[in-house]
Amino acid sequence: MATDYDAPRKNDDDHESIEAIKEGSTDGGGHGETDVRALEEAFGFASEAIPDDLDGVAVVPVQQDEFTCSECFIVKHHSLLSRKKKTGPVCIECD
């Protein structure tokens, strides 16, 4: 089905009044508060999936056979090194 993108998107009778918009507000008075639960439901993820603390995560420094690409800033194995520029090493994916 073809869509006419130049056509007006709303009719004049579709506009809501300011009072109706304020009444439909769910943020508790419009003080800039965000309903996190509503956002989680809208985007399809839950905060339970994200851990609160990351104490159990071990951070490993860059190894001798690895480098950090100066373009994408991802740590890569030295076999993925394409060339070295003035700014630093570049991986084959960024070259």
N, CA, C and O atoms as a CHARMM CRD file, in Angstrom:
* protein
*
  380
    1    1 MET  N      0.83700  -1.17300   0.00000 PROA 1      0.00000
    2    1 MET  CA     0.00000   0.00000   0.00000 PROA 1      0.00000
    3    1 MET  C      0.88400   1.24000   0.00000 PROA 1      0.00000
    4    1 MET  O      1.82300   1.34000   0.79000 PROA 1      0.00000
    5    2 ALA  N      0.58700   2.16400  -0.87000 PROA 2      0.00000
    6    2 ALA  CA     1.37600   3.38700  -0.97600 PROA 2      0.00000
    7    2 ALA  C      0.99300   4.35600   0.13700 PROA 2      0.00000
    8    2 ALA  O     -0.17000   4.43500   0.53600 PROA 2      0.00000
    9    3 THR  N      1.97700   5.08300   0.62900 PROA 3      0.00000
   10    3 THR  CA     1.75600   6.04300   1.70000 PROA 3      0.00000
   11    3 THR  C      2.10000   7.42900   1.19100 PROA 3      0.00000
   12    3 THR  O      3.16400   7.64200   0.61000 PROA 3      0.00000
   13    4 ASP  N      1.19700   8.36400   1.41100 PROA 4      0.00000
   14    4 ASP  CA     1.43400   9.73300   1.02100 PROA 4      0.00000
   15    4 ASP  C      2.07400  10.46800   2.19800 PROA 4      0.00000
   16    4 ASP  O      1.39100  10.84400   3.15000 PROA 4      0.00000
   17    5 TYR  N      3.38700  10.66800   2.12300 PROA 5      0.00000
   18    5 TYR  CA     4.10000  11.29700   3.22600 PROA 5      0.00000
   19    5 TYR  C      3.89000  12.80600   3.27400 PROA 5      0.00000
   20    5 TYR  O      4.24700  13.44400   4.26500 PROA 5      0.00000
   21    6 ASP  N      3.31900  13.38600   2.22700 PROA 6      0.00000
   22    6 ASP  CA     3.06400  14.81700   2.21900 PROA 6      0.00000
   23    6 ASP  C      1.71200  15.16700   2.84000 PROA 6      0.00000
   24    6 ASP  O      1.42500  16.33800   3.08900 PROA 6      0.00000
   25    7 ALA  N      0.90000  14.17200   3.08400 PROA 7      0.00000
   26    7 ALA  CA    -0.42000  14.41700   3.66600 PROA 7      0.00000
   27    7 ALA  C     -0.26900  14.84100   5.12500 PROA 7      0.00000
   28    7 ALA  O      0.66000  14.40300   5.80300 PROA 7      0.00000
   29    8 PRO  N     -1.17400  15.68800   5.61200 PROA 8      0.00000
   30    8 PRO  CA    -1.09400  16.08600   7.01900 PROA 8      0.00000
   31    8 PRO  C     -1.26300  14.87100   7.92900 PROA 8      0.00000
   32    8 PRO  O     -2.01900  13.94900   7.62200 PROA 8      0.00000
   33    9 ARG  N     -0.55800  14.88500   9.03200 PROA 9      0.00000
   34    9 ARG  CA    -0.55100  13.73200   9.92700 PROA 9      0.00000
   35    9 ARG  C     -1.73200  13.72000  10.87900 PROA 9      0.00000
   36    9 ARG  O     -2.19500  12.64900  11.27100 PROA 9      0.00000
   37   10 LYS  N     -2.22500  14.88000  11.25600 PROA 10     0.00000
   38   10 LYS  CA    -3.34400  14.95000  12.18800 PROA 10     0.00000
   39   10 LYS  C     -4.36400  15.94900  11.68100 PROA 10     0.00000
   40   10 LYS  O     -4.03200  16.91500  10.99400 PROA 10     0.00000
   41   11 ASN  N     -5.59700  15.69600  12.03200 PROA 11     0.00000
   42   11 ASN  CA    -6.65600  16.66100  11.75300 PROA 11     0.00000
   43   11 ASN  C     -6.73900  17.63000  12.92700 PROA 11     0.00000
   44   11 ASN  O     -6.18000  17.37100  13.99300 PROA 11     0.00000
   45   12 ASP  N     -7.43400  18.74300  12.72900 PROA 12     0.00000
   46   12 ASP  CA    -7.57200  19.72700  13.80500 PROA 12     0.00000
   47   12 ASP  C     -8.34400  19.16700  14.98600 PROA 12     0.00000
   48   12 ASP  O     -8.10800  19.58700  16.11900 PROA 12     0.00000
   49   13 ASP  N     -9.26200  18.22700  14.76000 PROA 13     0.00000
   50   13 ASP  CA   -10.06200  17.68300  15.85800 PROA 13     0.00000
   51   13 ASP  C     -9.29100  16.61900  16.65900 PROA 13     0.00000
   52   13 ASP  O     -9.80400  16.11800  17.66000 PROA 13     0.00000
   53   14 ASP  N     -8.06900  16.27000  16.23400 PROA 14     0.00000
   54   14 ASP  CA    -7.27300  15.28200  16.95100 PROA 14     0.00000
   55   14 ASP  C     -6.44800  15.89100  18.09000 PROA 14     0.00000
   56   14 ASP  O     -5.89700  15.15400  18.90700 PROA 14     0.00000
   57   15 HSD  N     -6.35600  17.20300  18.15700 PROA 15     0.00000
   58   15 HSD  CA    -5.52800  17.84300  19.17700 PROA 15     0.00000
   59   15 HSD  C     -6.19400  17.75100  20.54000 PROA 15     0.00000
   60   15 HSD  O     -7.39200  17.99300  20.68800 PROA 15     0.00000
   61   16 GLU  N     -5.38500  17.39600  21.53500 PROA 16     0.00000
   62   16 GLU  CA    -5.88500  17.33700  22.89900 PROA 16     0.00000
   63   16 GLU  C     -5.62900  18.67600  23.57400 PROA 16     0.00000
   64   16 GLU  O     -4.71000  19.40800  23.20700 PROA 16     0.00000
   65   17 SER  N     -6.45300  18.98000  24.56100 PROA 17     0.00000
   66   17 SER  CA    -6.23100  20.20900  25.31400 PROA 17     0.00000
   67   17 SER  C     -5.10500  19.98400  26.31500 PROA 17     0.00000
   68   17 SER  O     -4.77500  18.84600  26.64900 PROA 17     0.00000
   69   18 ILE  N     -4.53400  21.05400  26.77800 PROA 18     0.00000
   70   18 ILE  CA    -3.46100  20.98800  27.77300 PROA 18     0.00000
   71   18 ILE  C     -3.95700  20.30900  29.04300 PROA 18     0.00000
   72   18 ILE  O     -3.22400  19.54200  29.66700 PROA 18     0.00000
   73   19 GLU  N     -5.19100  20.58600  29.42300 PROA 19     0.00000
   74   19 GLU  CA    -5.74400  19.99300  30.64000 PROA 19     0.00000
   75   19 GLU  C     -5.85900  18.47300  30.49500 PROA 19     0.00000
   76   19 GLU  O     -5.59200  17.74200  31.44900 PROA 19     0.00000
   77   20 ALA  N     -6.25100  17.99800  29.32300 PROA 20     0.00000
   78   20 ALA  CA    -6.37400  16.55500  29.09700 PROA 20     0.00000
   79   20 ALA  C     -5.00600  15.88200  29.12700 PROA 20     0.00000
   80   20 ALA  O     -4.86800  14.76100  29.61700 PROA 20     0.00000
   81   21 ILE  N     -4.02000  16.55500  28.61200 PROA 21     0.00000
   82   21 ILE  CA    -2.66600  15.99700  28.63000 PROA 21     0.00000
   83   21 ILE  C     -2.14200  15.94600  30.06000 PROA 21     0.00000
   84   21 ILE  O     -1.52000  14.96000  30.45700 PROA 21     0.00000
   85   22 LYS  N     -2.38900  17.00300  30.83800 PROA 22     0.00000
   86   22 LYS  CA    -1.93900  17.01600  32.22900 PROA 22     0.00000
   87   22 LYS  C     -2.63000  15.94100  33.05300 PROA 22     0.00000
   88   22 LYS  O     -1.99800  15.30900  33.90000 PROA 22     0.00000
   89   23 GLU  N     -3.91200  15.72800  32.81600 PROA 23     0.00000
   90   23 GLU  CA    -4.65100  14.70200  33.56200 PROA 23     0.00000
   91   23 GLU  C     -4.15900  13.30700  33.21700 PROA 23     0.00000
   92   23 GLU  O     -4.14500  12.42400  34.07500 PROA 23     0.00000
   93   24 GLY  N     -3.76000  13.10100  31.98400 PROA 24     0.00000
   94   24 GLY  CA    -3.28200  11.79100  31.55700 PROA 24     0.00000
   95   24 GLY  C     -1.83900  11.52900  31.95600 PROA 24     0.00000
   96   24 GLY  O     -1.32500  10.43300  31.72900 PROA 24     0.00000
   97   25 SER  N     -1.18700  12.50700  32.54000 PROA 25     0.00000
   98   25 SER  CA     0.21600  12.35600  32.93100 PROA 25     0.00000
   99   25 SER  C      0.33900  11.37000  34.08000 PROA 25     0.00000
  100   25 SER  O     -0.45800  11.40000  35.01700 PROA 25     0.00000
  101   26 THR  N      1.35600  10.48000  34.00800 PROA 26     0.00000
  102   26 THR  CA     1.54000   9.46900  35.04900 PROA 26     0.00000
  103   26 THR  C      2.80100   9.70400  35.85800 PROA 26     0.00000
  104   26 THR  O      3.18300   8.84800  36.65600 PROA 26     0.00000
  105   27 ASP  N      3.46200  10.84600  35.67200 PROA 27     0.00000
  106   27 ASP  CA     4.72100  11.05700  36.36900 PROA 27     0.00000
  107   27 ASP  C      4.55100  11.77300  37.70400 PROA 27     0.00000
  108   27 ASP  O      5.53700  12.24500  38.27100 PROA 27     0.00000
  109   28 GLY  N      3.34500  11.86400  38.21300 PROA 28     0.00000
  110   28 GLY  CA     3.14900  12.40900  39.54400 PROA 28     0.00000
  111   28 GLY  C      3.25000  13.92000  39.61900 PROA 28     0.00000
  112   28 GLY  O      3.80300  14.44400  40.58600 PROA 28     0.00000
  113   29 GLY  N      2.74800  14.62000  38.65600 PROA 29     0.00000
  114   29 GLY  CA     2.69600  16.06200  38.74200 PROA 29     0.00000
  115   29 GLY  C      3.65800  16.78300  37.82600 PROA 29     0.00000
  116   29 GLY  O      3.72500  18.01200  37.85500 PROA 29     0.00000
  117   30 GLY  N      4.39400  16.06800  37.02700 PROA 30     0.00000
  118   30 GLY  CA     5.25500  16.70600  36.05600 PROA 30     0.00000
  119   30 GLY  C      6.48300  17.36700  36.64200 PROA 30     0.00000
  120   30 GLY  O      6.90600  18.41500  36.15500 PROA 30     0.00000
  121   31 HSD  N      7.06400  16.78400  37.67400 PROA 31     0.00000
  122   31 HSD  CA     8.25600  17.35300  38.29000 PROA 31     0.00000
  123   31 HSD  C      9.53200  16.78400  37.69600 PROA 31     0.00000
  124   31 HSD  O     10.58800  16.85600  38.32400 PROA 31     0.00000
  125   32 GLY  N      9.45500  16.22400  36.50700 PROA 32     0.00000
  126   32 GLY  CA    10.63700  15.68600  35.87200 PROA 32     0.00000
  127   32 GLY  C     10.96600  14.26800  36.31100 PROA 32     0.00000
  128   32 GLY  O     12.01500  13.73600  35.94700 PROA 32     0.00000
  129   33 GLU  N     10.08300  13.64600  37.09000 PROA 33     0.00000
  130   33 GLU  CA    10.31200  12.27800  37.53400 PROA 33     0.00000
  131   33 GLU  C      9.96400  11.32300  36.40500 PROA 33     0.00000
  132   33 GLU  O      9.04100  11.58200  35.63300 PROA 33     0.00000
  133   34 THR  N     10.68700  10.23600  36.30500 PROA 34     0.00000
  134   34 THR  CA    10.45400   9.26100  35.25900 PROA 34     0.00000
  135   34 THR  C      9.93200   7.98000  35.88300 PROA 34     0.00000
  136   34 THR  O     10.47600   7.50300  36.87800 PROA 34     0.00000
  137   35 ASP  N      8.88800   7.42600  35.30800 PROA 35     0.00000
  138   35 ASP  CA     8.36600   6.14900  35.76700 PROA 35     0.00000
  139   35 ASP  C      9.20700   5.04800  35.13700 PROA 35     0.00000
  140   35 ASP  O      9.00500   4.68200  33.97900 PROA 35     0.00000
  141   36 VAL  N     10.14900   4.52700  35.90900 PROA 36     0.00000
  142   36 VAL  CA    11.09400   3.54400  35.39700 PROA 36     0.00000
  143   36 VAL  C     10.37600   2.27300  34.98400 PROA 36     0.00000
  144   36 VAL  O     10.70800   1.68600  33.95400 PROA 36     0.00000
  145   37 ARG  N      9.41300   1.84400  35.75500 PROA 37     0.00000
  146   37 ARG  CA     8.67900   0.61900  35.42400 PROA 37     0.00000
  147   37 ARG  C      7.97600   0.74200  34.07700 PROA 37     0.00000
  148   37 ARG  O      7.96700  -0.20700  33.29300 PROA 37     0.00000
  149   38 ALA  N      7.38800   1.90200  33.80500 PROA 38     0.00000
  150   38 ALA  CA     6.70300   2.09200  32.52700 PROA 38     0.00000
  151   38 ALA  C      7.69300   2.05800  31.37100 PROA 38     0.00000
  152   38 ALA  O      7.39600   1.50700  30.31100 PROA 38     0.00000
  153   39 LEU  N      8.87500   2.64800  31.57400 PROA 39     0.00000
  154   39 LEU  CA     9.88900   2.61000  30.52600 PROA 39     0.00000
  155   39 LEU  C     10.39000   1.19300  30.29600 PROA 39     0.00000
  156   39 LEU  O     10.60800   0.79100  29.15300 PROA 39     0.00000
  157   40 GLU  N     10.57700   0.42300  31.37900 PROA 40     0.00000
  158   40 GLU  CA    11.02800  -0.95500  31.24200 PROA 40     0.00000
  159   40 GLU  C     10.01900  -1.77800  30.45800 PROA 40     0.00000
  160   40 GLU  O     10.39700  -2.57600  29.60000 PROA 40     0.00000
  161   41 GLU  N      8.73700  -1.58700  30.74800 PROA 41     0.00000
  162   41 GLU  CA     7.70600  -2.32100  30.02900 PROA 41     0.00000
  163   41 GLU  C      7.63600  -1.87700  28.56800 PROA 41     0.00000
  164   41 GLU  O      7.41800  -2.69700  27.67700 PROA 41     0.00000
  165   42 ALA  N      7.82000  -0.58900  28.32700 PROA 42     0.00000
  166   42 ALA  CA     7.72800  -0.07600  26.96500 PROA 42     0.00000
  167   42 ALA  C      8.86000  -0.59300  26.08700 PROA 42     0.00000
  168   42 ALA  O      8.65700  -0.87900  24.90700 PROA 42     0.00000
  169   43 PHE  N     10.05000  -0.71100  26.66400 PROA 43     0.00000
  170   43 PHE  CA    11.19500  -1.15100  25.87700 PROA 43     0.00000
  171   43 PHE  C     11.47000  -2.64300  26.01100 PROA 43     0.00000
  172   43 PHE  O     12.38700  -3.15300  25.36800 PROA 43     0.00000
  173   44 GLY  N     10.71300  -3.34300  26.81700 PROA 44     0.00000
  174   44 GLY  CA    10.79700  -4.79100  26.87800 PROA 44     0.00000
  175   44 GLY  C     11.97900  -5.34700  27.64300 PROA 44     0.00000
  176   44 GLY  O     12.48500  -6.41100  27.28500 PROA 44     0.00000
  177   45 PHE  N     12.43600  -4.67100  28.67700 PROA 45     0.00000
  178   45 PHE  CA    13.47900  -5.25100  29.52100 PROA 45     0.00000
  179   45 PHE  C     13.16400  -4.92700  30.97100 PROA 45     0.00000
  180   45 PHE  O     12.42900  -3.98800  31.27400 PROA 45     0.00000
  181   46 ALA  N     13.72900  -5.71500  31.84400 PROA 46     0.00000
  182   46 ALA  CA    13.49300  -5.52000  33.26400 PROA 46     0.00000
  183   46 ALA  C     14.80900  -5.20400  33.95000 PROA 46     0.00000
  184   46 ALA  O     15.87000  -5.66100  33.52700 PROA 46     0.00000
  185   47 SER  N     14.72900  -4.41800  35.01100 PROA 47     0.00000
  186   47 SER  CA    15.94200  -4.04100  35.72300 PROA 47     0.00000
  187   47 SER  C     16.54900  -5.23300  36.45200 PROA 47     0.00000
  188   47 SER  O     17.72000  -5.18600  36.83000 PROA 47     0.00000
  189   48 GLU  N     15.77900  -6.30300  36.66000 PROA 48     0.00000
  190   48 GLU  CA    16.32300  -7.48500  37.31000 PROA 48     0.00000
  191   48 GLU  C     17.38300  -8.14600  36.44100 PROA 48     0.00000
  192   48 GLU  O     18.24300  -8.86200  36.95500 PROA 48     0.00000
  193   49 ALA  N     17.33400  -7.91700  35.13100 PROA 49     0.00000
  194   49 ALA  CA    18.30600  -8.50600  34.22600 PROA 49     0.00000
  195   49 ALA  C     19.67000  -7.82200  34.33400 PROA 49     0.00000
  196   49 ALA  O     20.68200  -8.37800  33.90700 PROA 49     0.00000
  197   50 ILE  N     19.69500  -6.63500  34.89600 PROA 50     0.00000
  198   50 ILE  CA    20.93600  -5.89000  35.05000 PROA 50     0.00000
  199   50 ILE  C     21.36900  -6.00000  36.51200 PROA 50     0.00000
  200   50 ILE  O     20.62900  -5.58700  37.40400 PROA 50     0.00000
  201   51 PRO  N     22.54500  -6.54600  36.76500 PROA 51     0.00000
  202   51 PRO  CA    22.97200  -6.69200  38.15800 PROA 51     0.00000
  203   51 PRO  C     23.21800  -5.33700  38.81200 PROA 51     0.00000
  204   51 PRO  O     23.70300  -4.40200  38.17500 PROA 51     0.00000
  205   52 ASP  N     22.87200  -5.24800  40.09900 PROA 52     0.00000
  206   52 ASP  CA    23.06000  -4.00200  40.82800 PROA 52     0.00000
  207   52 ASP  C     24.53600  -3.72100  41.10100 PROA 52     0.00000
  208   52 ASP  O     24.99100  -2.58000  41.01300 PROA 52     0.00000
  209   53 ASP  N     25.27100  -4.77500  41.43300 PROA 53     0.00000
  210   53 ASP  CA    26.68700  -4.57900  41.71700 PROA 53     0.00000
  211   53 ASP  C     27.50800  -5.50100  40.82800 PROA 53     0.00000
  212   53 ASP  O     27.09300  -6.61600  40.51400 PROA 53     0.00000
  213   54 LEU  N     28.64000  -5.03400  40.44300 PROA 54     0.00000
  214   54 LEU  CA    29.51400  -5.79700  39.57400 PROA 54     0.00000
  215   54 LEU  C     30.79200  -6.17500  40.31300 PROA 54     0.00000
  216   54 LEU  O     31.87200  -6.20000  39.72200 PROA 54     0.00000
  217   55 ASP  N     30.66700  -6.47100  41.61700 PROA 55     0.00000
  218   55 ASP  CA    31.83500  -6.80200  42.42700 PROA 55     0.00000
  219   55 ASP  C     32.49000  -8.09800  41.97800 PROA 55     0.00000
  220   55 ASP  O     33.70100  -8.25900  42.12600 PROA 55     0.00000
  221   56 GLY  N     31.71700  -9.01700  41.43900 PROA 56     0.00000
  222   56 GLY  CA    32.25700 -10.31000  41.04900 PROA 56     0.00000
  223   56 GLY  C     32.91600 -10.32500  39.68200 PROA 56     0.00000
  224   56 GLY  O     33.39400 -11.37300  39.24800 PROA 56     0.00000
  225   57 VAL  N     32.95700  -9.18700  38.98900 PROA 57     0.00000
  226   57 VAL  CA    33.51700  -9.13600  37.64800 PROA 57     0.00000
  227   57 VAL  C     35.01600  -8.84700  37.74000 PROA 57     0.00000
  228   57 VAL  O     35.43700  -7.87200  38.36300 PROA 57     0.00000
  229   58 ALA  N     35.80400  -9.70500  37.11400 PROA 58     0.00000
  230   58 ALA  CA    37.24900  -9.50800  37.11400 PROA 58     0.00000
  231   58 ALA  C     37.65600  -8.75200  35.85900 PROA 58     0.00000
  232   58 ALA  O     37.31100  -9.14900  34.74600 PROA 58     0.00000
  233   59 VAL  N     38.38400  -7.67200  36.04100 PROA 59     0.00000
  234   59 VAL  CA    38.87700  -6.88900  34.92000 PROA 59     0.00000
  235   59 VAL  C     40.30900  -7.32300  34.64200 PROA 59     0.00000
  236   59 VAL  O     41.17600  -7.25700  35.51300 PROA 59     0.00000
  237   60 VAL  N     40.53500  -7.76500  33.41700 PROA 60     0.00000
  238   60 VAL  CA    41.85200  -8.26200  33.02600 PROA 60     0.00000
  239   60 VAL  C     42.52200  -7.20300  32.16000 PROA 60     0.00000
  240   60 VAL  O     41.90500  -6.72900  31.20600 PROA 60     0.00000
  241   61 PRO  N     43.75900  -6.81300  32.45400 PROA 61     0.00000
  242   61 PRO  CA    44.44000  -5.81800  31.62400 PROA 61     0.00000
  243   61 PRO  C     44.79500  -6.40200  30.25500 PROA 61     0.00000
  244   61 PRO  O     44.75500  -7.61600  30.05200 PROA 61     0.00000
  245   62 VAL  N     45.13600  -5.53000  29.34100 PROA 62     0.00000
  246   62 VAL  CA    45.50400  -5.95000  27.98700 PROA 62     0.00000
  247   62 VAL  C     46.72500  -6.86300  28.07200 PROA 62     0.00000
  248   62 VAL  O     47.70900  -6.54200  28.73800 PROA 62     0.00000
  249   63 GLN  N     46.64800  -8.00600  27.39000 PROA 63     0.00000
  250   63 GLN  CA    47.73600  -8.98200  27.39900 PROA 63     0.00000
  251   63 GLN  C     48.80900  -8.59400  26.39000 PROA 63     0.00000
  252   63 GLN  O     48.62200  -7.67100  25.59700 PROA 63     0.00000
  253   64 GLN  N     49.93900  -9.30900  26.42500 PROA 64     0.00000
  254   64 GLN  CA    51.05300  -8.99400  25.53700 PROA 64     0.00000
  255   64 GLN  C     50.71200  -9.23300  24.07000 PROA 64     0.00000
  256   64 GLN  O     51.24600  -8.55600  23.19200 PROA 64     0.00000
  257   65 ASP  N     49.82400 -10.19700  23.79800 PROA 65     0.00000
  258   65 ASP  CA    49.46600 -10.50400  22.40900 PROA 65     0.00000
  259   65 ASP  C     48.19800  -9.78700  21.95900 PROA 65     0.00000
  260   65 ASP  O     47.55900 -10.21000  20.99500 PROA 65     0.00000
  261   66 GLU  N     47.82200  -8.70200  22.64900 PROA 66     0.00000
  262   66 GLU  CA    46.63400  -7.93700  22.31300 PROA 66     0.00000
  263   66 GLU  C     46.99700  -6.46600  22.11900 PROA 66     0.00000
  264   66 GLU  O     48.04500  -6.00000  22.56500 PROA 66     0.00000
  265   67 PHE  N     46.10800  -5.75900  21.44700 PROA 67     0.00000
  266   67 PHE  CA    46.27600  -4.31800  21.26400 PROA 67     0.00000
  267   67 PHE  C     44.90200  -3.67100  21.29400 PROA 67     0.00000
  268   67 PHE  O     43.89100  -4.34500  21.09600 PROA 67     0.00000
  269   68 THR  N     44.86100  -2.38700  21.53600 PROA 68     0.00000
  270   68 THR  CA    43.62000  -1.62200  21.51000 PROA 68     0.00000
  271   68 THR  C     43.58800  -0.81100  20.23400 PROA 68     0.00000
  272   68 THR  O     44.47400   0.00800  19.98700 PROA 68     0.00000
  273   69 CYS  N     42.56500  -1.04000  19.42000 PROA 69     0.00000
  274   69 CYS  CA    42.42800  -0.33300  18.14600 PROA 69     0.00000
  275   69 CYS  C     42.21500   1.15900  18.42100 PROA 69     0.00000
  276   69 CYS  O     41.41000   1.53300  19.27500 PROA 69     0.00000
  277   70 SER  N     42.93500   1.99400  17.69900 PROA 70     0.00000
  278   70 SER  CA    42.81900   3.44000  17.89500 PROA 70     0.00000
  279   70 SER  C     41.58400   4.03100  17.22200 PROA 70     0.00000
  280   70 SER  O     41.29000   5.21300  17.40200 PROA 70     0.00000
  281   71 GLU  N     40.86100   3.22600  16.45100 PROA 71     0.00000
  282   71 GLU  CA    39.65100   3.71200  15.77600 PROA 71     0.00000
  283   71 GLU  C     38.38100   3.30500  16.53000 PROA 71     0.00000
  284   71 GLU  O     37.52000   4.14200  16.79900 PROA 71     0.00000
  285   72 CYS  N     38.26700   2.00300  16.87200 PROA 72     0.00000
  286   72 CYS  CA    37.05000   1.51600  17.53200 PROA 72     0.00000
  287   72 CYS  C     37.24500   1.29600  19.03100 PROA 72     0.00000
  288   72 CYS  O     36.27300   1.05700  19.74700 PROA 72     0.00000
  289   73 PHE  N     38.49500   1.37400  19.52100 PROA 73     0.00000
  290   73 PHE  CA    38.83500   1.25000  20.93300 PROA 73     0.00000
  291   73 PHE  C     38.46000  -0.10100  21.52900 PROA 73     0.00000
  292   73 PHE  O     38.15600  -0.19700  22.71800 PROA 73     0.00000
  293   74 ILE  N     38.48000  -1.14200  20.70200 PROA 74     0.00000
  294   74 ILE  CA    38.21800  -2.50100  21.15800 PROA 74     0.00000
  295   74 ILE  C     39.54700  -3.22900  21.25900 PROA 74     0.00000
  296   74 ILE  O     40.41200  -3.08900  20.39500 PROA 74     0.00000
  297   75 VAL  N     39.70400  -4.01900  22.33600 PROA 75     0.00000
  298   75 VAL  CA    40.91900  -4.81000  22.50800 PROA 75     0.00000
  299   75 VAL  C     40.83200  -6.00900  21.57200 PROA 75     0.00000
  300   75 VAL  O     39.86600  -6.77100  21.61700 PROA 75     0.00000
  301   76 LYS  N     41.83900  -6.17100  20.72700 PROA 76     0.00000
  302   76 LYS  CA    41.85100  -7.24100  19.72800 PROA 76     0.00000
  303   76 LYS  C     43.13200  -8.04900  19.85700 PROA 76     0.00000
  304   76 LYS  O     44.11700  -7.58600  20.43100 PROA 76     0.00000
  305   77 HSD  N     43.10700  -9.26300  19.31600 PROA 77     0.00000
  306   77 HSD  CA    44.29600 -10.11200  19.25200 PROA 77     0.00000
  307   77 HSD  C     45.23900  -9.54400  18.20400 PROA 77     0.00000
  308   77 HSD  O     44.79400  -8.93600  17.23100 PROA 77     0.00000
  309   78 HSD  N     46.54700  -9.74000  18.39700 PROA 78     0.00000
  310   78 HSD  CA    47.52000  -9.14200  17.48200 PROA 78     0.00000
  311   78 HSD  C     47.40200  -9.67000  16.05000 PROA 78     0.00000
  312   78 HSD  O     47.89800  -9.03400  15.12100 PROA 78     0.00000
  313   79 SER  N     46.75500 -10.81700  15.85900 PROA 79     0.00000
  314   79 SER  CA    46.55800 -11.32000  14.49500 PROA 79     0.00000
  315   79 SER  C     45.56500 -10.47000  13.70900 PROA 79     0.00000
  316   79 SER  O     45.48500 -10.59500  12.48700 PROA 79     0.00000
  317   80 LEU  N     44.80300  -9.60300  14.39200 PROA 80     0.00000
  318   80 LEU  CA    43.84000  -8.73100  13.72400 PROA 80     0.00000
  319   80 LEU  C     44.39300  -7.33200  13.47000 PROA 80     0.00000
  320   80 LEU  O     43.65800  -6.42800  13.07300 PROA 80     0.00000
  321   81 LEU  N     45.68500  -7.16300  13.70200 PROA 81     0.00000
  322   81 LEU  CA    46.32700  -5.87600  13.46600 PROA 81     0.00000
  323   81 LEU  C     46.51800  -5.65400  11.96400 PROA 81     0.00000
  324   81 LEU  O     47.11000  -6.48700  11.27800 PROA 81     0.00000
  325   82 SER  N     46.02100  -4.54600  11.46800 PROA 82     0.00000
  326   82 SER  CA    46.15600  -4.22200  10.05500 PROA 82     0.00000
  327   82 SER  C     47.41100  -3.38800   9.81100 PROA 82     0.00000
  328   82 SER  O     48.26400  -3.75300   9.00100 PROA 82     0.00000
  329   83 ARG  N     47.51200  -2.27800  10.51200 PROA 83     0.00000
  330   83 ARG  CA    48.66800  -1.39700  10.36800 PROA 83     0.00000
  331   83 ARG  C     48.72600  -0.46500  11.55700 PROA 83     0.00000
  332   83 ARG  O     47.79300  -0.39500  12.35700 PROA 83     0.00000
  333   84 LYS  N     49.82200   0.24200  11.66300 PROA 84     0.00000
  334   84 LYS  CA    49.97900   1.23500  12.72000 PROA 84     0.00000
  335   84 LYS  C     50.01000   2.61700  12.08800 PROA 84     0.00000
  336   84 LYS  O     50.74600   2.87300  11.13500 PROA 84     0.00000
  337   85 LYS  N     49.19500   3.49500  12.64100 PROA 85     0.00000
  338   85 LYS  CA    49.15900   4.86900  12.18500 PROA 85     0.00000
  339   85 LYS  C     49.79300   5.75800  13.24500 PROA 85     0.00000
  340   85 LYS  O     50.23900   5.26800  14.28300 PROA 85     0.00000
  341   86 LYS  N     49.83500   7.04900  12.99200 PROA 86     0.00000
  342   86 LYS  CA    50.36900   7.98400  13.98900 PROA 86     0.00000
  343   86 LYS  C     49.53000   7.96800  15.25800 PROA 86     0.00000
  344   86 LYS  O     50.04200   8.17500  16.35800 PROA 86     0.00000
  345   87 THR  N     48.23700   7.71900  15.09100 PROA 87     0.00000
  346   87 THR  CA    47.34100   7.70900  16.24800 PROA 87     0.00000
  347   87 THR  C     47.41100   6.40000  17.01600 PROA 87     0.00000
  348   87 THR  O     46.97200   6.34500  18.16500 PROA 87     0.00000
  349   88 GLY  N     47.94500   5.35100  16.42100 PROA 88     0.00000
  350   88 GLY  CA    48.06700   4.06700  17.09400 PROA 88     0.00000
  351   88 GLY  C     47.70000   2.91800  16.16300 PROA 88     0.00000
  352   88 GLY  O     47.46400   3.13300  14.97400 PROA 88     0.00000
  353   89 PRO  N     47.65100   1.69800  16.69600 PROA 89     0.00000
  354   89 PRO  CA    47.34000   0.54000  15.87700 PROA 89     0.00000
  355   89 PRO  C     45.88300   0.53400  15.41400 PROA 89     0.00000
  356   89 PRO  O     44.99500   1.02500  16.11100 PROA 89     0.00000
  357   90 VAL  N     45.65100  -0.03500  14.21300 PROA 90     0.00000
  358   90 VAL  CA    44.30900  -0.10700  13.64400 PROA 90     0.00000
  359   90 VAL  C     44.01300  -1.56300  13.30000 PROA 90     0.00000
  360   90 VAL  O     44.85100  -2.24300  12.70700 PROA 90     0.00000
  361   91 CYS  N     42.83700  -2.04100  13.66400 PROA 91     0.00000
  362   91 CYS  CA    42.45800  -3.42000  13.37300 PROA 91     0.00000
  363   91 CYS  C     42.01100  -3.54800  11.91300 PROA 91     0.00000
  364   91 CYS  O     41.76900  -2.54900  11.23700 PROA 91     0.00000
  365   92 ILE  N     41.90600  -4.79600  11.44000 PROA 92     0.00000
  366   92 ILE  CA    41.54500  -5.01300  10.04000 PROA 92     0.00000
  367   92 ILE  C     40.09500  -4.62900   9.76300 PROA 92     0.00000
  368   92 ILE  O     39.74300  -4.34300   8.61900 PROA 92     0.00000
  369   93 GLU  N     39.25500  -4.61900  10.79000 PROA 93     0.00000
  370   93 GLU  CA    37.85600  -4.24700  10.59900 PROA 93     0.00000
  371   93 GLU  C     37.68900  -2.74100  10.38700 PROA 93     0.00000
  372   93 GLU  O     36.76800  -2.30400   9.69700 PROA 93     0.00000
  373   94 CYS  N     38.57700  -1.96100  10.98000 PROA 94     0.00000
  374   94 CYS  CA    38.48900  -0.50000  10.84200 PROA 94     0.00000
  375   94 CYS  C     39.29500   0.03700   9.67000 PROA 94     0.00000
  376   94 CYS  O     39.09300   1.17600   9.24800 PROA 94     0.00000
  377   95 ASP  N     40.19900  -0.76500   9.14300 PROA 95     0.00000
  378   95 ASP  CA    41.06100  -0.29700   8.06900 PROA 95     0.00000
  379   95 ASP  C     40.34900  -0.26000   6.75000 PROA 95     0.00000
  380   95 ASP  O     40.94200   0.11400   5.73800 PROA 95     0.00000
